[in-house]
Amino acid sequence: METSHRFSRPHLADCVPDLIATARGDKKATLVIQNARLVNVTSGEILPGMSIGVQGSRIAFVGKDASHMIGTGTRVIDAAGKYAAPGLLDGHCHIESSQITPTQFARAVLVKGTTGGFFDAHEITNVLGLPGLRLMLDEARTTPLAAYMQVASCVPSTGPELETSGAMIGPDEVAEAFTWGPDMIALGEVMNFPGVVFSDEKMVGEIQAALRAGRVADGHYTWPVDDWRLSAYAASGITGCHESVNAQDVIERVRLGMYAKMRRGSAWHDVAESIKAHTEHGIDTRRMMLVTDDRSPESLVDEGHMDFVVRHAIAQGVRPVTAFQMATINTAERFGVARDVGSITPGSFADIILLEGSLVDVHVGMTIAAGQVVAEQGRMTVELPAFDYPETAIRSVHLARDLQADDFVIQAPVQSGELTARAMQVRENHVDTKEELVTVRIDKGRIELDLTKDLCKMAVIERHTGTGNQALGLVSNVGFNKPVAIASTVAHDCHNLMIIGNSDELMAKAGNAAADMQGGIAVVTEDEIVKLPLPVAGLMSSAPFEEVAEQSRAVSEALVKAGCTMNYAFMTLSLLALIVIPELRLSDKGLIKITEQGFVEVPLFAEEK
């Protein structure tokens, strides 16, 4: 990995002489861990009474006795029988979804035992293009994390005819990004799965660019898995996908040679069902991985990161060592970096966690990253440098003008009466929506909401260049029971300004508040306004993650007070503009539905079924 700071991770070839000399005892180790119960993910065993010798950032020795490599300058840690496991790896994660920058993300997850990850920065790339991706890579390189970046494949997630992003990425940009270093590890999730199956030139070209660069390609496939289309998707060279929501989804992917990534984010609870591919159907776990995808900042504090996901998998009946394999060696092998990360073996980077208590508790007491103790007992033991963002990154919200209540009036084709309209029905703890046909009252040629019914308006307004382009739709099952609006520049994946509410006046106020902050979230009622500023690309804050977590918690509490009691509700609401997930979504261009033919724009008003 290309780093040149205190947490550098030099190439193994450059470390070989020192590692061999240390293993012999001719060169003294920089760090030795003694008397550990080693969680050996390569053999599937627990080995008691083990020692680990480290030279610089890499492991030189694993065995019973490392006393011959201890010198006056060696730091010796007596594990006292505690479990020593490889640092946890997140096989699919969007740092931006945690609303904090890579530095603060590292602070939040290192204490939880995550020492590396494979990060798809397609959120910031949709706003700032390749320069945004480069910022994420450069900042991640300054942290102790083994941070591997993926080149965003879907910018925008479909095409400019269906949505407006802040940039466009194609095969040439993908090829360019892979020249930045080996830690540009893969092509990020290819969400335009119809484009792949039906041979869209841009999507196929991006996959070819990744394959020619010797990289792997990640997927995002939400069609049913029981027909020819999944094979066509896999034939493209895409070998991993995180959209499994049940056991059969996992089984069919694994049977085709893909890695099935089982997701447990803050609001995406897919592991409990998808893990049954192993616990009930006996599928081999070599190509099964645990991932987070998206974690809110308060869930990082309250629940954890990959430690939480591993603990959850164990609770579903997975053997503890197997669960650790799904979050370490399996992940490393999927991306072709098992020589460097994912196990406690000679030559590997010294990314090690010491666990307190039982293995099933996954209670991280100490984190060692790149050979250095970086966290103990839930606190960082090292300071991370601040990262400066350019003006273009912190002033990314450009509206044509201030918003007014009239901007949220939905015109109807009749002057009065009732009509049937399509609504996006949100589902708690699920990424998908359902198309719901609802009856709406029309007065003076416009929709009038009934506050006694659980129905809101939604607007998506282009915010990258100030074109003023916008679309309006309806959302059900949010739960609001009083006048309220929420506005956010976090609106996957184009991240235009999204506003949801049941009052035109409050929707305008919330939208203007988010724009005035140069990005963020604003919840507005008749009594108060709660804000979470996210000035970095309108997606992230560089403030301490603890502070951002409390601001995010305040947003959640404001939503609950207004009647929206969904688990981590904002995470679910923020996906309502992501048109590559079934069934119905809203972009700045209109209402988009996923069909067997692909993405189709549909009218708001529909006939009764």
N, C-alpha and C positions, 0 to 999 in steps of 0.2 A: 504494500500500500504506500502511496506517495505522501509521506509526512516527514516533517523535519523539525518537530518540536519535542517537548519533554516526554510526550507519550508516543514517540515514533514507533512504527512497526516496520522495521527493515526487512528486506527480502531474505528468505531463508538462506540463500546462497551466500549472502554476505555474513551470516552468523555461524556458518558451519565450523570453522576452526575453533572459535571460542566455545561452542557447545560441546564439541568433542573433548577439548581440553578440560572443560568443567566436569564432564561425566567421568573422566579419568581421575580428577582431583588435582591436576596440575594447575588449574586456574580455579580460584575459589568462587563459589556461587554468590550472586547478589542477594538471593532469597532462598531460604529452605523452609519447607513445611514438613513437620514431623508428626508421626502418630495420628494419621488421618485414616478415616474409612473412605476409600476411594470409590466413587461412583464411576465405574468403568463402562462408558457407553459403547465402546468398540466391542467388548466381549459380553456385555449385559450382566456383569457381576458387581458385587460389592466386595472390595478387598480391604480387610482390616490391616492396621499397623503399617501403613504405607507412608513413604516420604517422597517429596517432590523437590527437585533442585532446579533453580531458575538462574539463567545468566542473561541479564538485561531484560529484554522483552519476551524471551522464549524459554521454553522448558528444555533443560539439558538432561534430566535424569528423572526416572520414575522407578521406585523400587523400595525395598525394605529399609535400607540403611544409606543415608546420604551424609554421614558424619565426615567422610573423607573430603568433602567439598566445602566444609564450613571453615571460614577464616575469620579474622578479626573484623572485617568489613561486611560480613554476611548477616543479614537480618534473619533471625530464626523465629519461626512461629510454631508453637506447640499446639497442634489442633486438639489435643486431649480427647481423641476418639470421635471428634466431630466428622460429619460427612464432608468430603471435598468433592465438588461436582464441577464440570465445565461451566463457564459462564454461559448464561442463556442467550439464545439467538432468536430474534423475531424475523420470521421468514417472509413477512409481508406487512409493511407498516407505512403509514403516511404521517410523518412527524408533524406536519402542519395541522392535522386534525386534532392534535393535542393543544393547539393554539399557543404553542411556545416554540421558540427558536431551537436549533440543534443544541446549542450550549445548555439551555435550560432543560431541554429534553434529556440530555446526558445526565445532568444533576438529578433529575427525577427518577430515572430508571436504573442508574448504576447502583444506587442504594438498595434496589429491589433485586439485584443480581443479573440484570441484563447487561452484557458486555459487548454486544454487537447486534447488528441487524442489517436487513436488506430493504432499503428505504426507497419508496417510489414517490419522488417529489413532484408528482404531476399536478398538485394543487398550485404551487407557486409558479410552475412552468406555464400553466394556463393563464396566469396573470402577467408574468414578466418574460416568458419565453426562455430560451437557453441561458440568458444572463441570470435568471432566477434560479435555475437548476445549478449553475456554477456557484452561486452564492451559498446554496445549501451544502454543496460538496466541500467548498473551501472552509466553511465554518465547522462542519462535521469533522474535518481533518484535524482541527485544533483540540478536539476532545479525546478522552481516553478510549472512546468506543471504537470497536472494529466496525466502522460505518461504511458499508458498501451502498453505493447509490445506483439507482436504475434510471435509464433514460425514459422520460415520459413518452409513451407511444400514442396517446390519444389527446392531442391538443388541437382542436377540441375533441371531446369524447366521440363525436360522430362526424359532423361536417358543418361548414358555415351556413348551409341552407337550413339547418335545424337549430342552431345555437350560435352565440357569439362569444368567443373567448378573447383574451388579451393578446394572444399570439397564435402562430401556426407552426406545427412541427411536422416535418416530412422525412423521407429517407436520408436526405443530405444532412439535415441537422442531427439525426440519430447517429450517422457515421461520424460526424464531427465530435460529438460528445464522447464517443468511445476512444478518441485520441487523448482524452484528458488523464488517463491512467487506468491501471488494472482495477482500481476500486470503483470505476464505472462498470458495474458487474453484469448488467443484464438489461434487456428491454422490459420496461414496466408493463403492467397489466394491459393487455390488448382488449379494451372494452367494446370496441366496434366489432363484435363477433360476427354479425351479419356481413360486414365488410370483408372479413377473412373468408368466410364460407362461400361468399359470392364473388370473391376475387377482386375486391376494390384495389386499384393500382397503388394507391398511397399506403394502405395497410400492409399489403403483400411486400411492397418495397421496403418498408421499415423492418419487417421480420427478416427479409433477406440481408439488409444492412447489418442487423445484429448477428446473424449466423455467419456472415462473411468475416465479421470481427472476432469470431470465436466465442461469442456470448450466447447465453440462453435467453429464451423469451418467456415471459409470464403471461397468464391468461386471465380472462374474466368472461365466463360463459354462463348465461342464465337461461338458455333454451332447455327443454327437457333432454335428458341424456340417453333416451331409448331409441334414437333413430340415427341415420347416416351423418347428420350434421356434426356431431361431436367428433367422429372420425375425421371428417374434413378439416375441422379446426385443429386437431392434433397433427394431421398430416402436414400442416404448415410449419411445424417445428416448435410450436408452443408446447411446453412440457410442464407447466404448473398452473394451477387455478385455485382460487380461494372462495369460489362461489358455491361450494357444496353446502347444502342445508339439511341433507338427510343421508342415511347410510348408502342408498343406491347411487346418489351423486358421487360419493367417494369411490365405491366399488367400480363403477363404469370408468371413471378417470384412471384409476390405478390399473385396471385391466388393459387400458390403451397405452400404458407406459408413462402416464402423467403423474406428477406429484400432486396429491390432494391436500390442500392447505385448509385445515379446520380452524374456523375463526371464532374467537371469543373476545369481541370488543366490548366497549361499554354498553352498547345497546344492540349488538348483534350476537345473539346467544345460539350459535349454531353447533357448538361442540357436542352438547348433550345428545343430539340426534345423529350427527355425522360420525361420531366415534363408535357408534354401534356397528359400523362396518368391520371393526376389529373385535369389539367385545361380544357381539352376538353372531356375526357372520364369519369371524375368524380370518379376515383378510390380513395378510402380512403387512407389518407397519413400516417396512423400509421406505415406502414412498408416501408416508403419511406425516404431516407436519402440523405443529401448533403455531398459530399466528394471532395477532391482535387486530390488524387492519387499522382500526381507529379507536383511540382511547381518549376520553375527555380528561382535562387536567385534574378535576376533582376525583375522578375514578383512579387516576394514577396514585393519588394520595390515599384515598380511602381503601382501595382494593389491591392495587399493585399493578404490575405489568406482566411480563412473561411468567413470573413466579405465581401469579394468580391463575394464569391459564393452565400451567402445569398442575397446580393444586386442584383445579377444577377437573382436569382430565383424570387424575387419580381418583377423585370422588366418584367418577362415572364407572369405575371398575378397572381402569388401566393399571397394570403393574407399574410401580413407581419408577423403576429403571427404564421401562419402555416409554413412559411419559417424558422422562428426561431426554431420551434419544430423540423423541419427536420435536424437541426444542433445542437440540444441539447438533449431534452428528448427522441426523437426517437432513437438517437444514443446510449444513455446510456441504454435504455431498450433493445436494440438489444444485447448488451454485458453483460446484467445482473448486471449493476452497477448503476441503477437509484436511489438507496438509497444514493449514494455518490455524483454523478455528474449529470448535465443535467437540474437542476431546482433550483430556489431560494425557498427552503422549509426548515423548521426546521429539523436539523439533517444532512443536506447535507453539503458538503464542501462549504466554502464561496468563490466560483468562480463566480465573478460578474463583469459585464461591465456596465459603465455609458456611455450613448450615447449622442452626441451633435446633436441638431437639430431634424429633422423629423426621425421617426422610419425607413422609407424606405431608408434613406441615409446610415444607419448602420455605422455611423461615431463614432468610439470609442474614447472617451475622457479620460477614466480612466479604468484600468484593475486591478482587485483585484483577487489574486490567493492564495488559502489556507489561506484566511483571511488577507493577506497583500497587500497593494497597491504596485504593482510592475511596473506600467507604467502610465504615464500621458502625454497627448498631444503628443503622438507619440514618447516618449522617455522613456527608462527604468529608474526607480528610485532606483533600487537595482543593486549591482554588483554580477555577477555570477562567481563562482570559475572556474579556469582553470582545464582541465582534461588532464592527461598525458596518452599518448598512448604508448604501448610497441614497441620495435624495429620490431617485427614481423608484426605489423599493418602498419608501415610506410615504410617498404621495402618489398612490395608485388609484384613488377613487375620483372619477371625473364624470359628474352628472351634467346633463345639458342645462339644468336649472334646478331651483328649489322645488320640492314636490308640494302639490296641493291636493286637497280632498277630492277634487273632481278627477284627478288622475286615476282614481280607483273605482270609478263608476263603471259598471258592466252594462253595456247597452244590450237590449233584447230586441228580437225581430217583431215583437208585438207591443202594444201600448199598455195593456193590462191583462190580468188573468194569471194562469199558472203554466209553466213550461217544465219539461224534463231536461235536466242538465247533467253532464258528466262531472263527477267529483273524484278527487284523489283521496281514497280512504287510507289513512295512515294506520300502521300496525305496530303495536308496542313490541320492542326487541326484535324487529325484523327490518330488513333493508327494503323489502318490496312493498308496494301499495296494491290496492285493489281498485279497479274501476267501479264506482258506485253511481247508479242513476238516482238522482234526487229531484224532488219537486220543489221548484222555486217560485216565489210570488213576484209578479211583474207589476210595477206601478210607474206610470209616466215613462214607459219605455225603458226601464232599468230594473235590474235585480234589487230587491229589498230583502235583506237578511232578517230572519226571525231569531232574536237572541235566545229564545227558548229551545232552539234546535242547534245541534252541534255541527254548525256549518260556518266556514270562514271563507273570505276572499284571499287570494294569493296573487302577488304581482312579482314579476321578474323584470328588472330594469337594467339595461346595459350600462356598465359603469367604467369601462376601460378607456373609451375614447369620447364619451359624451354625445353619442348619436341620438339619445332620447328614445331609442327603441325599447318597447316594453310589450308584455303580454299579461293577460289576466286570466285567472282560473278560480276553481273552488276546491276546498279541502274539507274533508269530514273526519270526525273521530279525534279531533285535537283536544276537545274537552273544555274549551273556554266557556265560562258561564257568566261573564261580565264583559263590558267593553274593554278591549285590549288589542294591542298589536305588537308584533315582534319583527324587527328588521335586522338583517345580517348581510355582511359582505362575504361571509362563509356560506357558500351555496354551491355545493359540488355539482360539476367539476369546473365549470366556467367561472364560477365565483363572481357572478353579477350580483347586484343588490336584490335580495329576496325579502319580501314583506308579506307577512301573514297576519290577518286580523279580521275583526267583525265591525270595525268602525273606520270609515274613510278618513275622518279627521285624525284619529290616532295613528293610522297607517302612514299618513303623510308626516306626522310628527316623528314617528319612529324612524322612517327612512331618512329624513333630514338629520336626525341625531347620529345615525350610523355614518352618513356622509361627512358630517362635521368633524367626526373623530378621525377622518381619513381611514375608516375601516373599523369594523367591530360589530358588536351586538347591542341592540337597545330594545328593552321591553318597556312599553308605555301603557299605563292605565290612566284613568281620570284623576288618580291620586298621586302617582309617582312615576319616575323614570329610572330604570336600572340599566347601567351601561357596563360593557366590557370592551375597552379599547384594544384593537388589534391592528396597530399601524403598519406592521411589516407585511406589505402586499395585501393588506386588508384581511390577513389570515392569522397572523401570529403577533405575540407580544414578546419583547426581550426582557421584560420585568422578571424578577424571581418567580419560579414556577409556583411556589407556595402562595404568592400574592395573586397570580392569575387563577389558581385553583379556587381561591376564595371569591374572586369576582365571578368566576363561572358558576360557583355554588349559589351566589346571589341571583344570577340569571335563572337558575333552576328553581330557586325558591319563589321568585316572582312569577314564573310560569305556573307553579303549583297553586299559588294564591289566586291566580286567574282561572283555575279549574283544570289545567293541563297537568295531570299527575303521572304521565308516562315515565318509565324509568329512563333517566338521562334523555329527557325529551328533546333537547336541542339537537343531539346527535341524529335523532330520527328526522326531525324537521329539516335539518340542513341538507338532507338527501333529496328533497322533493323537486329539486331542479336537475337531478342527475338522470338524464333521459335514457341511459343505457340499462336501467334496472326496471323490471316489470312493475306494474302493468301500465301505469299512467303517470306522466310527469309534465312539468311546465318549464319551458325555456323562455328566453326573451322573444322567441319567434312564434311560440304558440304551444298548444297542448299536444304532447307526443305520446303515442302508444306503441308498445312493442307487440308485433304480430309475428306469425310464422314467416312472413316475407321480410321482416326487419322493422325499421322505425318508420312510423306513419303519423303524419299530423292529422288530428281529428278535430272537428268543431266542438265547441263547448256545449251547445244545445243539441240534444238527441231525441229521437222518438221514443215513446214508452215501449218497453219490451213486454 
